[in-house]
């Protein structure tokens, strides 16, 4: 593979400002664009139940104007130069980012810094109403709702299990002072990464980022929530819908656990693509579902490994039986050499093709620093994937697919047949 397309240990630069902020830069001289983002190591996992949704509401308010720019002026500064400005909130991090042509990187950095440092948090009531509409909209999308129900079942009573956007009740009770105090506590340089990837002048970009952010005072962010306690069992919710949507799964590894590469391989083999076991068995052979897949997420103190399917009510028992049959097969018989190699290549191919995007490269550097304190090069990832054996996958399946460690959530039509347990 052309080395220009790889993200190796010598293709990026990381530097730490005196106040604790980390800057990550990757120069890609063969491109005509760049992506930049301010990443903050906080999200819904750091919220109390009473302030659930404050991270996401703050993200919305960032775009309501700064001390020197209106909302329109912020957007126009990027879009009029052919770029794109946006943000998102997750359980453990928040990102404000922009993509642009390489000739406008300096403007992108200026706008991102202005938003992160000088937002006025205007139009609080109006934007809160927008968020409440977003929460209602998510409730109307069964595939979104079932994943929220599953996280709540997996980690009951813990912030990691609550919806990222919060609930209508919690968001309605938030005050502007709640948002300001959250920003002041968590948006500390020690808790932030500024990441840029693309056709950039590395030294010029670093000098600009340093000039923008070095004056910020050094602040120690609050302590994070303790690890959640796993909750086995079944959550059942009825809605006026036509299909059953089901998620079931098991505790997964934290982001620091090296076994996450084995989980990646197991997840891909079971439900990662059109040639995966669940897709072939449930959709291709039996025609019981349009959508069936696995998912695997790692967080700072916990993780999840799950299966999702949507099917007609009368087909749900059969879908669960077939899914459990495939889990048992993985426990009882090692994957073949051909299947092992195919899944290795799928994981590596997905990673390398993603690296053709400046946004993905910028994001990969930032998330690696937030979770691991260093940028993990792709050569190291390839080495870890290649080291996974069929015995590793079988041993993990035997440990993981335990009925006593299973959590399940079912979103069902009204008056449908209830599911009491996974037939594993």
C-alpha positions, 0 to 999 in steps of 0.5 A, spaced: 500 500 500 502 507 498 505 509 504 501 516 503 495 512 505 497 509 511 497 513 518 504 511 521 507 513 527 511 518 523 505 521 519 503 525 525 505 530 530 502 531 537 504 536 542 502 538 549 501 546 551 503 548 558 496 548 560 495 541 558 491 541 552 493 536 546 494 538 539 494 532 534 496 534 527 497 530 520 500 533 514 497 530 507 500 534 502 497 530 496 490 532 498 486 539 497 482 539 503 483 539 511 479 537 517 479 540 524 476 539 530 476 541 538 474 534 542 472 534 549 473 528 553 466 529 556 459 527 554 453 524 557 456 519 562 459 525 566 452 527 567 447 526 573 440 524 572 438 531 574 442 534 569 441 528 563 442 531 557 446 538 559 452 536 554 448 535 548 444 542 550 451 545 550 453 543 544 447 546 540 448 552 544 455 553 541 452 555 535 448 560 537 453 566 537 459 568 540 462 575 543 464 577 536 459 573 531 452 571 530 450 564 528 449 566 521 456 569 521 459 563 524 456 558 519 458 563 513 465 564 515 465 556 513 460 555 508 462 561 504 469 558 503 466 551 501 466 548 508 462 544 513 461 546 520 458 541 525 458 538 532 456 532 535 455 529 542 457 522 545 457 518 551 464 520 553 466 526 548 464 532 544 466 534 538 466 541 534 469 540 527 469 543 520 472 541 513 474 546 508 479 547 503 486 547 505 487 554 503 482 556 508 485 552 514 486 558 518 479 561 518 477 554 520 481 554 526 479 561 528 472 559 528 473 553 532 477 557 537 471 562 537 466 557 538 469 553 544 472 559 548 467 565 546 460 562 546 454 566 549 450 561 549 444 565 546 437 563 545 437 558 551 429 557 551 429 556 543 434 551 543 432 547 549 425 546 545 429 544 539 432 539 543 426 537 546 423 536 539 429 532 537 428 527 543 421 526 541 423 525 534 428 519 536 422 516 540 419 515 534 424 511 530 424 504 533 431 503 531 434 509 535 429 507 541 431 500 542 438 502 543 437 506 548 433 501 552 438 496 551 443 501 554 439 502 560 438 495 561 445 493 560 447 499 565 441 500 570 441 507 573 448 509 571 449 515 566 453 511 561 446 507 560 442 514 559 440 517 552 445 522 550 440 527 549 437 526 556 429 525 557 424 530 556 423 531 563 431 532 565 432 537 559 426 541 561 428 542 568 435 544 566 437 552 567 442 556 563 446 556 569 446 548 569 449 549 562 454 554 564 457 551 570 458 544 566 462 548 561 466 551 566 468 544 569 469 540 563 471 544 558 478 545 561 485 544 557 487 538 560 480 535 557 481 537 550 484 535 544 485 539 538 486 535 532 487 537 524 488 532 518 489 534 511 494 539 507 497 543 512 503 547 514 504 543 520 508 549 524 503 554 522 497 550 524 500 549 531 502 556 532 495 558 531 492 553 535 497 555 541 496 562 540 488 561 540 488 556 546 495 557 550 492 563 554 486 558 557 487 557 564 489 550 567 483 547 570 483 540 573 476 537 571 472 533 575 472 526 577 469 521 572 463 516 574 465 510 577 464 503 572 457 501 571 454 495 574 452 490 569 444 488 569 442 482 566 434 481 564 429 483 559 426 490 558 420 490 554 416 496 551 410 496 547 409 502 542 404 503 536 409 499 531 408 494 526 415 490 527 419 487 533 425 491 534 430 487 539 437 488 542 440 483 546 447 482 548 453 482 553 458 486 557 464 488 553 471 490 554 473 497 556 477 501 551 484 499 554 482 492 554 487 489 549 482 483 548 477 488 544 481 486 537 478 479 539 471 482 540 472 486 533 473 479 530 468 475 533 463 481 532 464 481 524 464 474 524 457 473 527 454 480 524 458 484 521 456 484 514 453 480 508 457 474 509 456 474 516 453 468 520 447 472 522 445 475 516 446 469 512 442 465 516 436 470 518 436 474 512 438 470 506 436 463 508 430 464 512 428 471 510 426 473 517 428 480 517 431 486 513 436 488 518 440 484 523 447 486 525 452 486 531 455 492 534 461 492 539 462 499 543 468 500 548 468 506 553 473 508 559 470 503 564 466 498 560 463 496 554 458 492 550 457 487 545 450 486 542 445 483 536 440 487 533 434 485 529 427 487 526 422 482 525 415 481 524 412 479 531 410 472 529 417 471 527 421 473 533 421 467 537 424 464 530 429 469 530 432 469 537 432 461 536 437 462 530 441 467 533 442 463 539 444 457 535 449 461 531 452 463 538 452 456 540 456 454 534 461 459 535 462 456 542 462 449 540 467 450 534 472 454 532 471 458 525 475 456 519 481 458 516 477 461 511 472 465 515 478 467 520 482 470 514 476 473 510 474 477 517 481 479 518 481 482 511 474 486 512 476 489 518 483 491 515 479 494 509 474 498 513 480 501 517 484 503 511 478 505 506 476 510 512 483 513 512 481 516 505 477 521 509 480 527 512 475 527 517 476 520 519 483 521 520 482 527 524 477 523 528 482 517 529 487 521 532 483 525 537 479 519 539 486 515 540 489 520 544 482 521 549 482 513 550 489 511 550 493 517 551 497 516 544 495 515 537 495 508 535 498 507 528 495 503 523 501 498 523 499 496 530 492 495 529 494 490 523 498 486 527 493 486 533 488 483 528 493 478 525 494 476 531 487 473 533 486 466 532 480 461 531 482 459 538 482 466 541 475 467 538 472 460 540 475 462 548 471 469 548 465 466 545 465 460 551 466 466 556 461 471 553 455 468 551 453 466 558 445 466 559 447 469 566 450 475 563 445 476 558 441 483 557 435 484 552 431 489 550 424 488 546 420 494 543 414 491 541 407 492 537 401 493 542 398 487 545 404 482 542 407 476 545 412 477 550 419 475 550 421 473 557 428 470 556 433 469 551 433 461 549 441 461 549 
